[in-house]
Amino acid sequence: MVRSSANSDIGARMKNGHFMVSRIRELKNIAVSNFFLAFPSLAASVILPRYIVAESVNYCNLKCPVCATSQYMLRPRGAMDMGVFSRLLQQIDWKVEMINFGYSGEPLLNKVLFSMVREASSRGISSGFDTNGLLVENFAEEIVDSDT
């Protein structure tokens, strides 16, 4: 019996499980695609999030001993700029109800936070953020006027 190189390649992939895993992924993708072709109205509600977290800043004005942001963050610290946020909004082509600008930092430290809130609002997206409260007095008017 003569084996072709293609058959031996499949045999090698099957031995390490690669062939089966990739075939299962392929079949799963076909099944999911067919499901949403049959029920297109379910696609957006099942797959796409209505609430998004956009980390506006990943640093804080406090150094809480139990907080991962101040103690254990390994990635570079920084703030999201309007260009990045605008590109994010351009990629959202489904109904998003709310964007939360907090994740691992103090959102009020981002100088363009309220520009982002206004941009989201202009697209019919509500905004919110979590704060430690230390800077609220400095931004009270903007918070009220921003339509978060």
ABEGO torsion letter per residue (X at the ends): XBBBAAAAAAAAAAAAGAAAAAAAAAAAAAAAAAAAAABAAAAAAAABBABBBBBABABBABBBAABAAAAABABBBBBBBAAAAAAAAAABABBBABBBABAABBAAABAAAAAAAAAAAAAGBBBBBBBAGAAAAAAAAAAAAAGX
